[in-house]
Amino acid sequence: MFSYKWAHEKQVRTVCLPDFPRYKRSKFDDKDLCGVLHHLMDEADIICAHNGDAFDIKKVNSRLIVNGFGKPSPFKTIDTLKIARSAFKFDSAKLDNIGRYLSEGRKIPNTGADLWRGCVEGDLKSWETMRRYGKQDTALLERVYHRLKSWAPNHPNLNLYKEYRDRVGCPTCESTNTQRRGIAVKQAYKYYRFQCRDCGSWFTGMKV
């Protein structure tokens, strides 16, 4: 199963093996599920996940190629685990603990291996618990991301995905509620420096 949410939507969605007719014939046939996931990845410009670069993306790629799917169109990634480890020294960089540290919530407790075993065996109550877990996990990820994003060392420039604006927009959150604050001196030039009043990110504008 997987859960996801588009940045411009409010609803968190889950997709599970029992959602597909193949499940009645084989509880381990994930081709239809991978087809939905491949379509979503192919449509996305940026994918955000916690430890996504090292685990989620590679795990998904493995299932895609096994099921005969080609490589999705190129996308950028935002890995909240990398942000947490590069900018902070939390006692634990797990999503659940970061959510607790920042008072953004926790993951739903579950029975671990027993829950997974229940899903493998086709227990519908286990699947419902897994759905709730996935929804909460994605909702928590979004809240944690918004808290950490201004600290990201290499956050994608969201302005490049929008039409031209006549005001300087924050490359991290797209807000135009920005303020010019000083000068940034780089290797060869000086640039006007700005800070976003909404997310707190710092960025540079035109050369001085």
C-alpha positions in Angstrom: 0.0 0.0 0.0 1.0 3.6 -0.2 -0.5 7.0 0.8 -0.1 10.3 -0.8 -1.3 13.9 -0.9 -0.9 16.6 -3.6 0.4 19.9 -2.2 -2.6 21.8 -3.7 -5.2 19.4 -2.2 -6.4 18.8 1.3 -7.2 15.1 1.1 -4.7 12.4 1.9 -5.4 9.3 -0.2 -4.4 5.7 0.3 -4.1 2.9 -2.3 -4.1 -0.7 -1.0 -4.0 -4.1 -2.7 -7.6 -4.9 -1.7 -8.8 -2.0 -3.8 -8.1 -4.0 -7.0 -9.8 -7.0 -8.5 -6.5 -8.9 -8.8 -6.4 -9.1 -5.0 -9.2 -11.8 -5.1 -7.0 -14.0 -7.3 -3.7 -13.2 -5.6 -3.0 -11.3 -2.4 0.6 -10.6 -3.6 -0.1 -9.3 -7.1 0.7 -5.6 -6.9 0.8 -4.7 -10.6 -2.3 -2.6 -10.6 -1.2 -0.8 -7.5 2.2 -0.1 -9.1 0.4 1.2 -12.2 -1.4 3.9 -10.1 1.9 4.7 -8.3 3.8 5.0 -11.6 1.2 7.4 -13.0 1.4 9.6 -9.9 5.2 9.7 -10.0 5.1 10.4 -13.8 2.8 13.4 -13.1 4.8 14.8 -10.2 7.4 17.6 -10.4 8.6 17.1 -6.9 8.2 14.1 -4.5 8.6 14.6 -0.7 9.2 11.7 1.6 11.1 11.0 4.9 14.1 8.9 3.9 12.7 8.8 0.5 16.0 9.1 -1.4 17.5 6.1 0.4 14.5 3.9 0.8 11.0 4.8 -0.6 12.1 5.8 -4.1 14.4 2.8 -4.5 11.8 0.4 -3.1 9.2 1.7 -5.5 11.6 1.5 -8.4 12.2 -2.2 -7.6 8.5 -3.0 -7.7 8.0 -0.9 -10.9 10.6 -2.7 -12.9 9.5 -6.2 -11.6 6.0 -5.4 -12.8 7.3 -4.3 -16.2 6.9 -0.5 -15.9 9.4 1.9 -17.3 11.2 4.7 -15.5 8.8 7.6 -14.6 9.5 11.1 -16.1 12.2 13.0 -14.1 11.2 14.6 -10.8 13.0 16.3 -8.0 12.9 15.0 -4.4 12.7 16.6 -1.0 13.9 14.3 1.8 12.9 15.6 5.2 15.3 13.1 6.9 18.2 14.8 5.0 17.0 18.2 6.1 16.7 17.1 9.7 20.2 15.5 9.7 21.9 18.4 7.9 20.5 21.3 10.0 19.8 19.8 13.4 20.9 17.3 16.0 17.6 15.8 17.2 17.9 12.9 19.6 16.2 10.9 16.9 15.6 11.8 13.2 12.7 9.4 12.8 9.5 11.1 11.5 7.5 10.1 14.6 10.1 11.7 17.0 10.5 14.9 15.0 6.8 15.3 15.0 6.8 14.9 18.8 9.7 17.3 19.2 8.0 20.0 17.1 4.5 19.3 18.6 3.2 18.4 15.2 1.7 15.1 16.2 2.8 11.4 16.2 2.3 8.4 14.1 -0.6 6.0 14.9 0.7 3.2 17.2 0.4 -0.2 15.7 1.3 -3.8 16.5 4.2 -3.9 14.1 4.8 -7.3 12.6 1.4 -8.5 13.7 -0.3 -5.8 11.7 1.8 -6.6 8.6 1.1 -10.3 9.0 -2.6 -9.5 9.3 -2.5 -7.6 6.0 -0.5 -10.4 4.3 -3.2 -12.9 5.4 -6.0 -10.7 4.1 -7.5 -9.6 7.4 -9.7 -6.6 6.5 -9.4 -5.0 10.0 -5.6 -5.0 9.6 -6.0 -3.3 6.3 -8.2 -0.6 7.8 -5.6 0.0 10.5 -2.9 0.2 7.8 -5.0 2.8 5.9 -5.3 5.0 9.0 -1.6 4.6 9.7 -0.8 5.6 6.1 -3.1 8.7 6.2 -1.7 9.9 9.5 1.9 9.2 8.3 1.4 11.4 5.2 -0.4 14.1 7.1 2.4 14.2 9.7 5.1 14.3 7.0 3.4 17.4 5.5 3.4 19.2 8.8 7.0 18.3 9.6 8.0 19.4 6.1 6.5 22.8 6.5 8.4 23.3 9.8 11.7 22.2 8.3 11.6 23.5 4.7 13.2 26.9 5.4 16.3 25.1 6.7 16.7 22.9 3.6 20.1 23.4 2.0 19.0 22.6 -1.5 15.2 23.1 -1.6 13.8 23.1 -5.2 13.0 26.6 -6.4 9.2 26.6 -6.6 9.2 29.9 -8.5 10.4 28.0 -11.6 7.1 26.0 -11.7 5.0 29.1 -11.8 4.3 31.9 -14.3 6.4 35.0 -14.1 5.6 37.4 -11.3 6.5 41.1 -11.0 7.4 40.7 -7.3 10.2 38.6 -5.8 8.6 35.4 -4.6 10.1 33.0 -2.0 11.6 30.0 -3.8 10.7 27.7 -0.9 7.0 28.5 -0.4 6.2 30.9 -3.3 5.0 33.6 -0.9 5.4 37.2 -2.1 5.4 38.4 1.5 9.1 39.0 1.4 11.5 41.6 2.6 14.8 42.8 1.3 17.3 42.4 4.1 20.9 43.3 3.4 23.5 42.1 0.9 24.8 38.6 0.2 28.4 38.4 -0.9 29.3 35.4 -3.0 32.5 34.4 -4.8 32.3 37.0 -7.6 29.3 39.2 -7.0 27.1 40.8 -4.4 23.3 40.2 -4.4 20.3 41.6 -2.7 19.3 39.3 0.1 15.7 38.6 1.0 13.8 36.8 3.7 10.3 35.3 3.5 8.0 36.6 6.2 5.9 33.5 6.0 8.2 30.5 6.0 11.4 32.2 7.1 13.6 31.2 4.2 16.5 33.3 3.1 17.3 33.8 -0.6 19.1 36.1 -3.0 17.7 38.3 -5.8 19.4 40.5 -8.4 23.0 41.5 -8.4 23.8 44.7 -6.6 
